[in-house]
Amino acid sequence: MAGTDGFTDDALDLRFIGNATVLLRYGPLALLTDPNFLHRGEYAHLGYGLLSRRLTEPALAPEDLPRLDGVVLSHLHGDHWDRRARRSLDRTVPVLSTPHAARRLRVLHGFRRTAGLRTWQALTLDRKGVRATVTALPGRHAGHPVLRGLLPPVMGSMIEFGAVGGPARLRLYVSGDTLLYDGLAEIGRRFPAADLAVLHLGGTRLPGGFLVTMNGAQGAELVRRLRPRAVLPVHYEDYTVMRSPLSAFLAEAGRLGLADRIVPCPHGGRACLPAGPGATPVVR
């Protein structure tokens, strides 16, 4: 059945804008993840004087976005919330993030409707009879304890779409900038078989060789452990600090027998994920 703006009521429409920025539309509801609108050649600020140059163009500019019902922000880093997003996004839009990020966005930048979610805490956004419930999930941006203290806290998200008052029709897992570690296993126990996993990859390395986002091998292993129905890889080949290309993830996913789960949606691409058992994503 057709819904507003030509979208199918019981399907999730995704537009991969670039890096970790994905526009999600379920009926009349529109969400945005990790808004990053810097242009090719511009620098993202990663803290402590560390900069990284963008290598790609975003597929959309902030002015191209529809009316947003919420932003899901994994953490406060310059390649996930940049100066263009800060200047351009409506300061009344709800921003769901870590308590660390929510506090800073509210106090320093005037985003009045931020919500800081602790791990396993949930908040529901709704519009015109449909809803998205966002649950904060565990994530770890670095392996070394000292480095974890220097990087901003990060969260994954489980976004459950459906009718207001009804059961979840679609489950979307967004990994955030996490490394693979044992604490992620609890996600699968609480939320078995997500319909789609949006994986932040890239194998980001900081000076000294410290890995702070999943490389191809870690990403494929997380897919093997959580067994989502489909997988959309993001956050790769966008910045100079990213050292693990998409091809590394695809090769390892193929080795583990997971190639049929990958949604081949490139930067700027669009995919539709219908609800219901056995439904497969359609790339547009």
C-alpha positions in Angstrom: 0.0 0.0 0.0 1.4 3.4 -0.9 2.0 5.9 1.8 2.9 9.6 1.9 5.5 10.9 -0.5 5.3 7.7 -2.5 6.8 5.5 0.2 5.3 2.1 1.1 3.7 2.2 4.5 5.2 -1.0 5.8 8.8 -0.7 4.5 11.9 1.2 5.5 13.4 3.4 2.8 17.1 4.2 3.3 19.3 6.8 1.5 23.0 6.4 2.1 24.3 10.0 2.1 27.9 9.1 2.9 30.2 8.2 5.8 27.7 7.1 8.6 24.9 9.4 7.5 21.7 7.6 6.5 18.3 9.0 5.9 15.6 6.6 7.2 11.9 7.0 6.2 9.1 4.8 7.4 5.8 6.1 6.2 5.6 9.8 7.2 8.4 9.4 9.8 12.0 10.6 8.9 15.1 10.0 10.9 18.8 10.9 10.2 21.8 9.1 11.5 25.2 10.7 12.3 24.8 13.9 10.2 28.1 14.6 8.3 27.8 17.1 5.4 31.4 18.2 5.0 32.6 18.3 1.4 35.5 16.6 -0.3 38.8 18.2 0.9 37.3 19.7 4.1 38.7 18.6 7.4 36.8 16.9 10.3 37.9 17.7 13.8 38.5 14.5 15.9 39.8 16.1 19.0 43.2 16.8 20.6 44.3 18.6 17.4 43.7 15.6 15.2 42.2 16.3 11.8 41.1 14.1 9.0 40.4 15.1 5.4 37.2 14.0 3.7 37.7 12.1 0.5 34.1 11.9 -0.7 31.1 14.2 -1.4 27.9 13.8 0.6 25.0 12.7 -1.6 22.7 15.3 0.0 23.1 18.8 1.6 21.2 19.7 4.8 18.8 21.8 2.7 17.8 18.7 0.7 16.6 16.9 3.7 12.9 16.4 4.4 11.4 17.5 7.7 13.1 15.4 10.3 11.4 13.7 13.3 14.7 12.9 15.0 18.5 12.5 14.7 20.2 9.4 16.0 23.8 10.3 16.8 26.2 7.6 17.9 28.8 10.0 19.4 30.2 13.5 19.1 33.0 13.3 16.6 33.6 15.7 13.7 32.9 13.1 11.1 29.5 12.3 12.7 28.3 15.7 13.7 30.2 18.4 11.9 30.0 22.2 11.7 27.7 22.2 8.7 25.2 20.0 10.6 25.5 22.2 13.7 24.7 25.3 11.6 22.0 23.9 9.4 19.9 21.5 11.3 16.8 22.7 13.1 17.6 23.2 16.8 14.2 22.0 17.8 14.6 18.5 16.2 15.1 15.7 18.8 18.6 14.4 19.0 19.1 11.0 20.6 22.6 10.3 21.6 24.9 9.5 24.5 24.5 11.6 27.7 28.0 13.1 26.9 26.9 14.3 23.4 23.4 15.4 24.5 24.7 17.6 27.2 27.1 19.4 25.0 24.7 19.9 22.1 22.1 21.3 24.5 24.4 23.6 26.5 27.0 24.6 23.9 25.0 24.6 20.7 21.4 25.3 21.6 19.8 22.0 20.5 17.1 22.1 23.1 15.5 18.7 22.5 18.5 16.4 23.0 18.0 13.1 24.9 21.0 11.4 26.5 20.3 7.6 26.5 22.2 5.3 28.7 22.9 1.7 27.5 19.6 -0.2 27.1 17.5 2.9 27.7 14.8 3.6 25.0 12.9 6.6 23.7 10.0 6.6 21.2 9.5 9.1 18.4 6.2 9.1 16.5 4.4 10.9 13.7 0.9 10.4 12.2 0.3 6.9 13.6 3.8 5.4 13.1 6.7 5.3 15.6 10.3 4.5 15.9 11.6 3.3 19.3 15.4 3.9 19.7 17.2 1.8 22.3 20.8 2.7 23.1 23.2 -0.3 22.8 26.7 -1.0 24.0 29.7 0.2 22.0 33.4 0.6 22.5 35.4 3.1 20.4 38.8 1.9 21.5 40.4 -1.2 22.9 43.1 0.4 25.1 41.6 1.7 28.4 43.6 4.9 28.3 42.4 5.7 24.8 38.8 4.9 25.8 39.1 7.7 28.3 40.2 10.2 25.6 37.6 9.4 23.0 34.0 10.4 23.4 31.6 7.7 24.6 29.8 5.9 21.7 26.5 4.0 21.5 24.9 1.6 19.0 21.2 1.8 18.4 18.3 -0.5 17.8 15.6 1.3 16.0 12.2 -0.5 15.9 9.6 0.8 13.5 5.9 0.1 13.6 2.4 1.5 14.2 1.9 3.5 17.4 0.6 1.0 20.0 1.5 -2.0 17.8 4.4 -4.4 17.7 7.7 -3.7 16.0 7.5 -4.4 12.2 11.2 -3.7 11.4 14.3 -3.7 13.5 17.3 -1.7 12.4 20.7 -2.1 14.2 23.1 0.7 13.8 26.5 -0.3 15.2 28.0 3.1 15.9 31.8 3.5 15.9 32.4 0.4 17.9 35.1 -2.3 17.8 34.2 -5.9 18.1 34.2 -7.0 21.7 32.4 -9.5 23.9 29.9 -7.0 25.3 28.2 -6.8 21.9 26.9 -10.4 22.4 24.1 -9.1 24.7 22.6 -7.3 21.7 21.8 -10.6 20.0 20.3 -12.0 23.2 18.0 -9.0 23.7 17.2 -8.3 20.0 17.6 -11.6 18.1 17.7 -11.4 14.3 17.6 -7.7 13.4 16.1 -7.1 9.9 19.0 -4.9 8.9 22.4 -4.0 10.4 24.1 -0.7 9.4 27.7 -1.4 10.2 30.3 1.4 10.8 33.5 0.0 9.3 36.6 1.7 7.8 39.3 0.3 10.2 40.0 3.9 11.4 43.5 4.2 12.9 44.8 7.0 15.0 48.4 8.0 15.4 50.3 5.2 17.0 48.4 2.7 15.0 45.4 2.4 17.4 42.3 0.9 15.8 39.1 2.7 16.7 36.5 1.4 14.3 35.9 -2.1 12.9 37.9 -3.3 10.0 36.6 -5.8 7.4 37.4 -8.8 9.5 35.8 -7.5 12.7 32.7 -6.3 10.8 32.2 -9.7 9.2 32.7 -11.5 12.5 30.0 -9.3 14.1 27.6 -10.2 11.3 28.3 -13.9 11.9 27.6 -13.5 15.6 24.5 -11.3 15.4 23.0 -12.9 12.2 21.0 -9.9 10.9 18.8 -10.6 7.9 20.6 -8.0 5.8 23.7 -5.8 6.2 24.4 -2.3 4.9 28.1 -1.4 5.3 28.8 2.3 5.8 31.6 4.5 7.2 34.4 3.4 4.9 36.8 5.1 2.4 35.4 8.6 3.4 38.3 10.0 5.5 42.0 9.7 5.4 42.1 7.9 8.8 40.1 5.0 7.4 42.5 2.3 6.4 40.2 -0.8 5.7 38.4 -0.6 2.4 34.9 -2.0 1.7 36.6 -4.8 -0.4 38.2 -6.2 2.8 34.8 -6.5 4.5 33.2 -8.1 1.4 36.0 -10.6 1.0 35.7 -11.7 4.7 31.9 -11.8 4.6 32.2 -14.0 1.5 34.7 -16.3 3.3 32.2 -16.7 6.2 29.3 -17.5 3.8 27.6 -14.2 4.5 27.8 -12.6 1.1 24.0 -13.0 0.4 23.2 -10.7 3.4 25.1 -7.7 2.0 23.0 -4.9 0.6 24.9 -3.4 -2.4 24.0 0.2 -1.7 26.9 2.6 -2.6 27.4 6.2 -1.5 24.3 8.1 -2.6 22.3 4.9 -3.2 18.9 4.1 -2.0 17.4 0.8 -0.7 14.0 -0.3 0.4 13.5 -2.9 3.2 10.0 -4.4 3.3 8.6 -5.7 6.6 7.7 -9.4 6.9 9.5 -12.7 7.1 11.6 -13.6 4.0 11.4 -10.1 2.5 14.6 -8.9 0.9 16.0 -5.4 0.5 15.6 -3.8 -2.9 18.3 -1.4 -4.1 17.0 1.5 -6.2 
